[in-house]
Amino acid sequence: MMIPKASEYMKRWDNNMFAIERIRIIKNHLLKEEKVSVAKLSELLDVTEVTIRRDLEKLEKEGFLKRTHGGAVLKDYVEESIWNENEENKDILLYQEIADTAFHLVNDGDAIMLTSGSVNAYIAKALSARSNLSIVTNDLVIASAFSHSPANTLILLGGDLEENAVYGQMTIDNLRNFSFDHVFIEINGLSETVGMTVSSTKKASLIQQAVKLADSVTVVCLSRFFGTKSLYHVGNLSIAHRVLTDSNLDDKYKSYIYNHNIPLFTSIDVYEN
């Protein structure tokens, strides 16, 4: 067997050290810029694009980035784009306001159901900072909020996938296996005459089953949807143990909720009843 010369060992050592330094530079560049092209890194590091692609593949396996056509983006940047896609900035601020409030309505160790919805996705993101939660959801975006939260347990229901959530009889049957301390149901309309409504019959059926399994039901609805109605009836407001909305709620609808003797939460430091 041939024994490598000392010079060969030194060459391998130099190559390994340079690879480590390359990885460090790539990470620092992505942390600063959030996205980068293979061509840019090749020029920056004075190595071939093949070498850069190999480095990016390694970092993708580590979960640091996601490769794209011709480059890569920071993993957190990919996840953040899920939350911000097709949402106006003013809506995001309202979502975050509601999510901050929801964080203080939950205790570590609680068992929680979050039904599909944009606001509930932000609530999930806030709750991911809690510990020992058991979270059940039918929503893929909500599930992604807990992807880097090992202190909590996530259960994603099975069923027929429609956009970012699962529905159908399999989902309902799966849901019946659980019981919850809290269920957060997001609705699309709240009317004094019709009650609570959502945009699909499958969503309505899922919510109706979920509320039967929870000790506490929190109705989540943006203030601008009060006084409006969607096509499918979920139930009357009386099934709610509390209502969670943003601070823009009109006094007219505050009175409507008060008359039902239901606690109303409109911001992190305001509890109205």
Order of alpha helices (4+ residues) and beta strands (2+ residues): alpha-beta-alpha-alpha-beta-beta-alpha-alpha-beta-alpha-beta-alpha-beta-beta-beta-alpha-beta-beta-beta-alpha-beta-beta-beta-alpha-beta-beta
